[in-house]
Amino acid sequence: MIKKPGKLAIFSSTALGFIAFLGILAFVALIGQRHPLRLDLTESKRYSISEQSQKVVKALNDEINIKAFYQEADPKRDQTRDLLETYRYYSKKINYQLIDPDREPSLANHYKIRTYGTLVLEGFGKTQTITTADEESITNAILKLTQEKQRVVYFLTGHGDRDISNLDKNGYSIAKAAIEKENFQVKSLNLLVVPNIPLDAALVVVADPQKPLMATELEALRQYLAQDGSLMLLLEPFSDGGLVDFLKSYGITISSDIVVDTMSRVFGASYLIPVITEYSFHKITEGFNVACFFPTARSVDSAKEIPSSVDVTELASTSPYSWAETEFKFGQPQAPKFDQTRDKKGPINVAAIATISNRSSEDEEKSNEQSDRKTSDAPGPGGQAQILVFGDSDFASNSYFNLQGNSDFFLNSINYLAQQENLITVERPKTSGTPLTLSRFQSQLLFWVGLLLMPAVVLASGLIVFRLRRKHR
């Protein structure tokens, strides 16, 4: 006669089994927490980062801390958290923190946060700020933090240009310090002494030349552009530095005029300080929604005839209440008035960028053949040069550099022009939804399997288990 186990034994056996089950669950959860496994089954890999980004973060040998400034009710907050969590999945060196700038204003002020959705990345003794929380922007910011070699931004001298060491209101010492914080060296360059642009030049800046550049200097700039260089020009009204024909050959026109903006009176400023609130779609102005002020600016437009190898984008413009005055004289007692016969009605373009392709026709064909694949980890848009022209130089001077969005616009431009060869471009494969079409038989089969067969299998399994347990009692 077999003795049946008592209730205490059954209870003990059940309790031990339950405890063991909980222990297994805890063990599995601990393994999952320390060694998580993610599998992205979407066709476009929308819940992953590209191979280029993975390589960048996996190679980190020091921690990077990311502070994302979002309002708690902002729906983009969760999207950014998911993206940052994806970065952290590939590297535990990345830490992130979501901060509501309205609840922690002192922290927002410390990092000079002007817009919601700003991300501040800190690491390797440096800081990078971005206003677009996407993979391309975040990965490129990480690349800038990890860059050890300091490239050089050269400011041209020898023509009465703006002085990067001048601490007065018209100097560029504040701009110089801001550029250095972006991990660049800033140096002066006199092409009359050094006939060629140095090889370590990330960017050459020509800021308000009072005298025309010599033919040899213009030729040096042409050679530099032919080698995929980047050039920034900041020009004042009625003072072009002899660059009119030079720029026209690259598809940019500067006119002998000065911008008058009556909207400036609303801000208590002079009518010669136009307000810049309209920006074209470009990497420099992406997500940029801050007003800039350009004291005594001139118009900058794309030329009527643009070379086939050049693409021109007009970056920024003034309000519709402005115009380009052609017969203005500094010091005149009366305020200028719009004359539709000779003046150009606003909005007036005050900044333009020309992208010059230096590729041969054979290279272009090869590039076009390969353009349908890829997320590119090539260091920048190889085979291209850039010329960015501002119709003002005062906005980057010590007096106006920190006014509204002036510094951001200037530094965005510096970073784009000087860093272009180090950045990656992420292009997600475009996928469209594929509809699932079922035949009449497939629809009926799906209906009866879900409604009848599966519940019947579950019920039958339960009855079989019940009968077996009754049989063995």
C-alpha positions, 0 to 999 in steps of 0.5 A, a space after each residue: 500500500 502506497 502512502 499518499 503524501 500529506 498536505 504539508 509535504 505537498 505544500 512544501 513541494 509546491 513552495 519549493 517549486 515556486 521559489 525555484 521558479 522565482 529564482 530562475 526568473 530573477 537569474 534570467 532577468 539579471 542576465 538580461 539586464 547585464 547582457 541585453 539582447 536586441 533584435 530589430 526586425 523592421 525592414 528599415 532598421 528604424 530601431 537600430 543605429 547604422 554600422 558607422 555609428 556603432 563603430 564610433 560608439 564601440 571605439 570609445 575609450 572614455 565616457 560621454 555624458 549627454 544631457 537632453 533638454 526637453 519639456 516633460 510633455 514633449 512627445 519627442 522626449 520619449 523618441 530621444 530617450 529611445 534613441 539614446 538608449 540605443 546608443 547606450 546598448 552599443 556602448 556603456 561609455 555613453 550615459 544620458 539624462 533627460 532634463 526639463 529646462 523649465 524645472 531646472 532653469 539654473 542648469 539650462 542657463 549654465 549650458 546656455 539652452 535657448 531652445 527645447 530639444 537641445 542636446 549637450 554632449 560632454 566628454 574627452 574634456 570637450 563639449 558639443 551642443 546640437 539642436 537636432 536629436 537624430 542619429 547623424 547629429 549625435 554621431 557627428 557630435 561624438 566624432 568631434 568630441 573624440 577628435 584629438 588633432 586640432 585643425 586650424 581656422 585661418 583668418 586672412 590679414 593684410 587688408 585691414 581685416 578684422 583682428 582676431 586678437 583685438 579686444 575692442 568692440 570691432 575686434 574678433 577676440 570673442 569669436 576666436 575664443 568661441 572657435 577654440 572651444 569647438 576644438 580648433 586652433 585659430 591663426 592669422 594668415 598673410 598670403 603676401 608672406 605665405 603664398 599658399 594656404 597651409 595644408 592643415 587649414 580646415 577653413 579660411 576666413 576673410 573678414 571685412 577686407 578694407 583693401 582689395 585682395 591681390 591677384 596672387 592671393 585670389 589665385 591661392 584661394 582658387 587653388 585652395 578651393 580646387 583642393 576641396 577647401 572651405 572659404 568663409 567671407 564676411 563683407 560689409 556694404 560698399 566694401 567688397 575687397 575686390 571679390 565681386 568677380 571672384 564670387 561671380 565665377 562661383 555663382 554668388 552675386 554681391 551688390 553695391 547696396 545696404 539693407 534697410 529694415 523698418 522692422 528693427 524699430 520694433 526691437 528698438 534698433 536702428 533701421 540699419 540693423 536688419 532682423 534675420 528670421 527666415 532661414 533656408 533648409 540646410 545643415 547650417 540652419 537645420 533646427 535653427 529658429 533664433 533671430 539674428 541681427 546683422 548691423 549694416 548688411 548688404 545683399 548676397 544672392 545667387 547669380 543669374 548664371 551659375 556654373 554647372 559644377 556649382 550649387 548655390 543655396 541662399 541661407 538667410 533673409 530679412 523681413 518683408 519690411 526691408 529693402 536693399 538701398 542703393 543710394 545710401 551714404 553713411 552720415 546722411 541726416 535723413 532716413 532712407 526711403 524706399 524707391 521702387 525704381 532703383 531699390 530692391 524690395 525685401 525679403 533680402 538675402 544676406 547669406 549664401 553658400 556655394 558648393 563646388 564639385 571638383 569631380 570629373 565627369 567620370 567620377 560623377 558617373 561612378 558616384 551616381 551609380 553608387 548613390 542608391 546604396 549606403 549610409 556613407 562613412 566617407 569623411 565628408 562630401 569628398 570632391 567638394 569645396 564650399 564658399 559661404 558669404 555673409 553680407 555682414 561682418 559686424 554680427 561676429 564682432 565683439 559687440 554683437 557676437 553674443 546677441 540672440 542667435 548671432 554666435 550660434 549662426 556663426 559657429 554652426 557655419 564654422 563647424 559645417 565648413 571646417 568639419 565636413 570631411 570628418 562627418 558621416 552621412 546617414 541615409 535610411 533605406 526608404 521603405 513603403 508599407 507592403 499590404 497583406 492580401 489574402 485569398 478567400 480560402 486564406 481568409 476563411 482558414 485564418 478565421 476558423 483557426 483563430 475562432 475554433 481550432 485554437 480554443 478547441 486545442 487548448 480545451 482538449 489539452 486541459 481535458 487530457 491533463 485533467 483525465 491523466 491526473 484523475 487516473 493517477 490518484 
